[in-house]
């Protein structure tokens, strides 16, 4: 179970990192990309359940907590994108990726998921590696737009932390399939009014890309995240979540010829090493309890 959770967390981070690829390829608005990611993601989840003969999971009441978490998922995505529109990308990313740390500390204080010193050090190590990837660059100057961007980044961070924590406390009798489908569907419903205010014009080619958005960073990424959070403590998931920015940097390097400095490569190595150690320690702790 622990190994499945670790693998799911890593895959979720990798699939989450593909959203930038689809956004760059289409050039569509953040509202459009977010809605398609969640709506088509829910469609793929429903199709998956139909194929494996588990449609009954859609008839299970998901609980208000799951539906609220769908709103948190939509809020995390849209405010993250808006933060990048108003402030620097480095500022936005740094704020959002404080969420795994905040979720781990909250779980330690209020959910009984005690954080060991080794776990705390590995989270800090992953966060330091992330700062290396950002080349320790934070813009603290700017006007009202900059402050608005910081505010959006903080809201996104809170929503992401809430997404992690709420998935940890959802009742275990609600199946992971049910949670995933209704979180995606609820998130799409939250985005629908924003999309209706300014209906987009999408070309046939971009429709194909949007369907791909629903499959990779939508269906697969969220399904793996929900599965991982049903099996792993918040601290373990939080450390492994830092694989996502590594994936984003590598995708940009390979697909879009974006440069990668030695400091950024070192940051990638620190994050990957921290994740491997955290996964190893989690597996050992699980085996010692058996």
Secondary structure, 3 states (H helix, E strand, C coil): CHHHHHHHHHHHHHHHCCHHHHHHHHCCCHHHHHHHHHHHHHHHHHHHHHHCCCHHHHHCCCCHHHHHHHHHHHHHHHHHHHHHHHCCHHHHHHHHCCHHHHHHHHHHHHCCCCCCHHHHHHHHHHHHHHHHHCCCCCCCCCCHHHHHHHHHHHHHHHHHHHHHHHHHHCCCCCCHHHHHHHHHHHHHHHHHHHHHHCCCCCCHHHHHHHHHHHHHHHHHHHHHHHHHHCCCCHHHHHHHCCHHHHHHHHHHHHHHCCCCCHHHHHHHHHHHHHHHHHHHHHHHHHHHHC
